[in-house]
Amino acid sequence: MVPHRPVSLVLSYQYPGKYAFTVLAGAVESDPALADVKLFFPRERETLLATLKERHDAGDTVVAAWSFYSASFAASAEELAWVRERLEGRSVLCIAGGVHATAEPLQTLQAGFDLIAIGEGEHSLRELLGRVQRGEEPRDTHGVAHLKDGKLVQHGRGEGVKLDDFPPFAARNAMFGAIEITRGCIYACRFCQTPFMSKARFRHRSVANVAHWARELRQSGRRDIRFITPTSMSYGTGDETMNLAAVEELLAAVREAMAPDGRIYYGTFPSEVRPEHVTPEALAVLKRYVHNDNLIIGGQSGSERILQSTRRGHDVETVVRATRLAVEGGFVPNVDFILGLPGEEADDVAATVALMERLAELGARVHGHTFMPLPGTPFRDAPPGRVDAETQTKLDRLASQGRLYGHWKQQVALAEGIAQRRRPRAG
């Protein structure tokens, strides 16, 4: 029998990668073969560096991990370089995963990571850590990629998971988080990385499994529960329809699990609602069970032409109707919009700003984003989003009235950075 090497897995536990790492840490701690792997969750780079040094000097084989979206790739790559410069000769296996690593494997590896995960990471991370324990070559892990003589070597793609087979968080390490109830998205909006990372179909965690983990959450002393899903009212369905019976069964089971004073947050971040799913019947279900007084609704544009070109699957009037119904139902609608979408002309921009103003008058808050040409999406080669001076003035006025919020200004620079770093398509 091959003796196991002591292994420490150190996760750079920062937003937004912490959502992925909460899940991946659960996958590690629930594998009996990895029971001896020690997990660490530093939130600042100084703590990260200190933990890596400490675990190495204690005699462990150390694996450091990052997970990031394209918008946070540059910051993660800079942190990696900062850490490597200060390890003082200590050997640490530095790995990365997430949507950017999957979409841009060569770029990610050239930033200095030793290995990256391609696709979903639960099975790949378990296999990789097992190899490290046994002293085997981690580069041979299925679903990872590395560089050899400067060229990309890839060992397939990480296996898609059945959510019930893995915990949604790392309970033994007291790293609790929102419960992922759906992975993948059938809508495949052309600006979004989610369906192109996890396939354009829904995979749902079962009601019984969600209730089990809700009880674990409550028993840990936590009172609030949130959920991760690309479209919260799609729970229990495989297509564009709603299955309100399934949604109500889920929420009723969670209420029982979180009793007596648990609070359920559903239809708010990170579980938005599509506008066509905002119906009187759906709102009545939510009103019976949830504690949030706001809903996050995806509107994205006030232009019919842009909604069609982005394949949103709804029209402008559906967004207006959803806003009215939400207000009438006792919720504050927070409606997302993306500024600078590909193909926008002056009339499209004007229509979007006009819709923002109209919804604000109806009682909504508007959440502004700037379009980013994200790798892995059909819009990867589009120019970065920009906001002209006249539009900026109108947005500033809405923001000063408390009707608009968001990081659209900062995202202009992020969009430019993504566009500058992108590489030509292979072939």
N, C-alpha and C positions, 0 to 999 in steps of 0.2 A: 504494500500500500504506500503510495507516494505521500509523504508528509506535506501538509499545507503550510505555505508561507503566511506569516501574519500580514494582513492587508488593511490599509486605511483608505477609504474613499472620501475625498474632501470635495464638497460641492460648493461652488461659488454661488451662494444662495441669495441672488439679487433679482429684483423685478426686471423683466418679466420671466426670466428663466426659472424662478422659484416655483412657478406653477408646474412646469415639467418635472422639476427635481422632486417635488413632493410626491408625485406619482412614481417616479423611478426609484426613489428611496424605499417606497412601499414594496416595489417589486423585488428589491434586494433583500430587505429584512424578512420577507415572507418566503424566501427560498431557503429550505433547511440546509442545503449545501453551502450556503453563504453565511451561516449563523455567526461565524467568527469574524466576518468583515466589520470593521468599525466605521461608523458613519459620522461625518462632521459637516456642519452647515454654517460656515462663517459668512457674515453679511457685509463685511468691509474688507478691503484688500489687505490692510495691515494684519487683520486677524487671519485672513486666508494664508498669507505668507508665514506668519508665526506658526500656524497649525501644520503647514507642510514641513517646515523645519523640525518641529517637535516630533511629528510622527516618523519622519525619516531617522532622526537621531535616536528614537526609541527602538529602531530596528525593523520597522514595518516597510513593506513595499508600498509606496504611496502612489495613488491614482488621483489626479486633480481633474475636475470636470466642469465644463461650462455649457450652458444651453442659451441660445439667443435667437431672436428674430433678426431680420435684415437691418432694421433700424438700430439695433444695439450691437451689431457685429463689430463696428469700429471700436466701440468702448471695450468690448470683451477682448478683442485682439490687443488693444493697448494694455489692458490689465495683465494679459498673459505675458507680454514682453516685459512689463514692470516686474512681475514675479520672477521670471527666468533670470533677469539681471541680478536678482538679490538672493538666489538660492545658494550661492557660494559653493558650487560644485556638487550639490546634492542631486541625486537622480530621482526625478518625478515623471511619471507617465501622464502627459497632459492630453486630455481627450475633449471632444466637443460634439454637440448634437443640436437638434432643432431644425426649424424650417430652412434657415439660411444655409446650414451645413449640408442639408439634403439637396438644396437647389444649386448651391455653388461649392461643390466639394473641393475643387482644385484651389480656388481662392482661399477657402477656409484653412486648408492644409498649408498653403504658402504663407499664411499668417503666423505659423509656428506650432500649430497643434500636431501632436504625434499621430493621432488617430482621430477619425470622426465617424459618427454613426450616420447611416443613410436610412431614412424612413423611421418607423416607430422603434423605440429603443429598449423596451422592456426585456425582450428575449436576448437581444444583442449584449446588453449590459450584464445580464446574468452570466452569459457564456464568457464574456471577456474577463470578468472578475474570477470566474472559475479557472480560466487559463492562467491568470496571474497567480492565483493561489498555488497551482500545481507547477509553476515554473515553466509553463508552455508559452509559445509565441502568441501574444495578444493580437498581432496583426493578421492572424489566420481566422479571426472571429468572423462568423457570418454576419453580414450587414454592416461591416465597417470598411473604411477606405484609408489608404495611407499613400505616401510618396515613396517611390523607388527610383533613384537616379533622376529625380525631378519630375517623374511621370506618375500619373494617377493610377493606383492599383485598387480596384474595388472588388469586394467579396459579396456581391449580391446586395439585396435591400432587406432591412429589418422586417421581420414577420409581423403582419398586422395582428392585433390582439383582440380577444373577446374580453370585454371590460370586466365581466364577472369573475374572470380568472385571476384578476390582480386587484389588490387593495387600491383605493383612491388616494391614500396618504400613508405616511410612515408612523403608525400609531405607537409602536414600541419606543420610537425615538421622539415621541411627543411632537412630531411635525404634522400637525393637522391642517387641513385646508379645505377649499371648496371641493365638493364631490363631482367628478366628471360623470355625467349621466349619458352623454352622447358624444361620439367621436365621428368625424367626417361630416360632409354637408353636400346634399344633392344639388344645391342651387348653383354652385360653381360660378359665382360672380367673378368677372374677369380681372378684378383688381385684388382679389383675396387669395392668400396662400393656403388657407385651411383645406379646401377640397383637393388641392394639388399635393398636399402632404399626406393626407389620410384617406384619399379616394373620395369620389363624389357619390357617396352613399352614407346612410346613417347606420351606426352601431350603437345600440342603447344598453345601458346597464339595467338589469332587471329591478323591479320594485322591491322584491325581497332582499336583494343585495344592497340596494341603496338604504333600505330601512336598517339593515344590520350595521352598516357603517355610520348611519346617523346615530344609532344607539351608542356606538363606540365614541363618537364625537361628544355626545351628551354626557356620558360617563366620565369623560376626561375633565368635565367641569365647564365645557364651552356651551354657551347658550344659543349662539347664532349659527345658522347653517346656510350656506350658499352653494350654487351649482355651476358647473362649467358645461356649456353647450353652445353651439353656434346659433341655435334657434330653439328657444325654450319650449314653444308651443308645438314643436314637431316631435316631442317625446312620444314614443310608442307607435310611430308611423314610419313607413318607408318611402313616402312620396310627399306631394305638396299638400295633402289634406291634413286636417287636425284630427287627432283622436282624443277628444276631451275626456272621455271615460278613463283613458290611460293616464292622462295628466292628473285627473282628480284622484285616481287610485294612488299614484305616486305621492301627491301632496298629503293625502289622508294618512298614508303609512308613515310619512316623515313626521307629521304632527304627533302621531301616537308615539313614535320613537323619541321625540324631543320633549315630550310632556314632563312636567306640567307647565313650565314657563319658557320653553324654547321658542326661538323666533326664526321664522322661515323667510328667506329672501329669494325671490324667484321672478324672473323677467327683468331683473336689474343686473348690473355687471357682476360676474362675467357670463350672463345668460340673457342675451337680448331677445327681442321679439320682432318678427317680421310684421310689416304693417297690415298685410292681408289677414293675419291671424288675430288682429285686434277686433274682436266681435263682442256684442253684448253677452253672448253665452260664455266666451272665454274669460271675459272680465269678471263675470259672476263667479266662475270657478276660482279665479285668483283672489277675489275679494273675500271668499270664505276661508282661505288658508294662509295667505301671505301677510307679512308685516311691513313690507316696503310700501311706501306711498308714491313711488315713482316707477316708471317703466322706461327701459331703453329701447327705442324703436329705430330701426334702420330705414332712413329715408334716402340719403346719399345724394340726390340731385333733384332740382326742380324742373329739369328739362325732360320732356317725354323722349326726345331723341337720344339723350345721353343714357337715360334709364334703359332704353332698348339696346344701345350699343354695349353697355356694360353687362347686359343679361341679368338685370335685377329681378325680373319676373313680376313686376307690379308697375302701376302708373302713378302719376302725381296725385290724382284724386283719392287713391287708396291711402296715401300718406295723410292727406287732409282728414279723411274720414276716420282713420285710426286716432288721430290727435283729438278730434271732437269726442269720439266715443270714450277715450281714456279719461279726458277731463270730466265728462258726464258720469263716468264710473268711479270718480273719486281719486284718480291717479294724476300725477304730474308727468306728462310725457316728455322725455328727453330724447330729442330726435337727432340722429347722426346725419351729418352731411360731409361730403368729401369735395374739397375745392380743387380746381385745376385738373379734373379728370381728362383723359385723352380725348381729343376731338372737340373739346369745348370751344365754342365761339362766343362772341360778346352777348348774343341773345340768350345762349344757354346759361352763362354766368348771371345775367340779369334775372332770368327765370328762377335760378336757385336762390339768389338773395331775396327776391320777392316772396318766394315760398317760405324762407326763414322768417321774414317779417310777418307774413300772414299767420304762420303757426304760433309765433310769439304772441300775437294779438289774441289767439284762441286760448292761450294759457300754457303753451309749451315752453320748455327751455331747449335751446338749440346747441348741439355739440359739434364744433367745427374741427375738421381734419384737413390736412393738405395731402393730395395724392402723392404716393410714393411708388415708383416703378419696381415692384417687388420681384425678385428672382423667383422662378418657378411658376409665375402666373402668365397668362396670355398678354398682359400689358408690361412685361419686363423690359421691353425695348422702347417704351413710350417715353417722351420727355418728362422730366420731373414737374410736379405741380407748382404753379406760381399764382400769386394773388396780385392783381394790378392795383394801382394806387386808389382809384375810385372805389373799387370793391372793398379795399382795406378800410377806407373811411367809413363805409356803411357798416362793415363788421365791427369796427371800433365803437360805433354808436350803439349797436345792439349790445355789445359787451358792457358798455358803460351803464346801460339800463338793466344789467343783470339778466339779460335774456339769452346771451351767448357765452359759452365757455369752451375751453379746450386749448390744445397746444398747436394750433394751426401755424402760428408764426414760427415756432421752433422747428416744426416739421418741414418747412421750406428748405432749411439747411440740411436736414437729414435726407430729404428727397434728392437734393443735389449731390450729396455724398454717395448715395446708392447708385445714382446714374454714372458718376465718375468712376466708380469701382467695377462696374459691370463689364463683363467680357463678351466677345462675340460668341454666338452659338457655334458649337462644334459642327464641323462639316460644312 
